[in-house]
Amino acid sequence: MIESTCVYLQKPTAWLFLLRNKKEQDLNAGYWIGVGGKRKPDESVRACAMREVWEETGLKMREPLYCGRLYFQMGDSICEKITLYTCSHFYGEMHPNPEGTSAWIAKEHILELRLWPGDRIFLRRLLQGGAVPFTLRLIYDAQGNLLNWMEMEPENE
């Protein structure tokens, strides 16, 4: 199973999203997602989140907030465990992201973006200040249609 992180950097009225539009053969092509990526074997999940945010944005996080875990399954071939964070304490100067176009999206417009259907489930919760941490299992078919989702017992970071 692939292990990865997803981080939503937050300002008081906007969150940082990434439109995946620069890589070929990208599962997320055309979707708006958080910043993050795959965990290296020798690093903790939190260290992965910190590294990925730095590499993709040029920003350094302070005090990322663990929000939960997502188990993403697509068809028979893709299984991923994604650890989700938000962070409102960060510093540095942003640089272009090599994987897509970064943009600060006003909170009231986030759900208007082209998002994975499962992302809408947890983003609604985060936008409303819902209970965290949470654990969700998101099951998609091979074409990216959400077939089923379920809430599971919350996991610790």
ZICORVEN-V428604 format. One record per run of one state. SS is the DSSP state (@ for helix, = for strand, . for the rest). FROM is the first residue (numbers start at 1). TO is the last residue. If there is no record, write none. Layout:
# ZICORVEN-V428604
ss=SS from=FROM to=TO
ss=SS from=FROM to=TO
This chain:
# ZICORVEN-V428604
ss=. from=1 to=1
ss== from=2 to=10
ss=. from=11 to=13
ss== from=14 to=20
ss=. from=21 to=31
ss== from=32 to=33
ss=. from=34 to=34
ss== from=35 to=35
ss=. from=36 to=37
ss== from=38 to=38
ss=. from=39 to=44
ss=@ from=45 to=57
ss=. from=58 to=58
ss== from=59 to=62
ss=. from=63 to=64
ss== from=65 to=74
ss=. from=75 to=77
ss== from=78 to=87
ss=. from=88 to=88
ss== from=89 to=92
ss=. from=93 to=99
ss== from=100 to=106
ss=@ from=107 to=112
ss=. from=113 to=116
ss=@ from=117 to=127
ss=. from=128 to=133
ss== from=134 to=140
ss=. from=141 to=145
ss== from=146 to=152
ss=. from=153 to=157
